[in-house]
Amino acid sequence: MSTYLATPLIFLIDTVFSLYIFALLLRFLFQWCGADPRNPVSQFLIRVTHPPLRVLRRLIPSFGRVDSACILLMIALQTSASFLILLVRGESIPLGVVSILAVAQLVELILNVYFYAIIIRSLLSWFGPTAYNPAISLLFSLTEPLLYWSRRILPPTGGIDLSPLVPLVVIQLARMMVLPPLQELAYLLN
């Protein structure tokens, strides 16, 4: 396929799959951290992601708070997106390698979501949002488990809250220690 047509097609595939995978990931994380399912943002995510999950949950059970059907759907969609993009580019990589790279991309997405959520929450704490906002409520639900754990390690220091530093450092370390072995495994299998 010519690059004239391939580039917009790759963009379209990447955008559509990425948005839906992001919606699935947010639904999974909000469900896992116990965010309010009546929140308007949660309701939107549930409505958008429910049809395929309803079918998959009949076949794949959940384990506690871990929605296995959602995880497998995200991996399958990320693998499909990567495979389609490679197909449009005219490249061929074994499906197992694409699957391992898809898992690495999903781990990176989770780390990015938490990294930016903690930064946004830290910035919002400077302004002290007082009005109820559904998105801010979910942001607090998502980040509170990490920050609670961090506050137990770093006691309060005057008027400055240093608790976001610990999860941010752990996230950066996870990027350095988890992603390279996954990527290296994929390249070894290729």
Beta strands, then each sheet from edge to edge (+ up, - down):
end
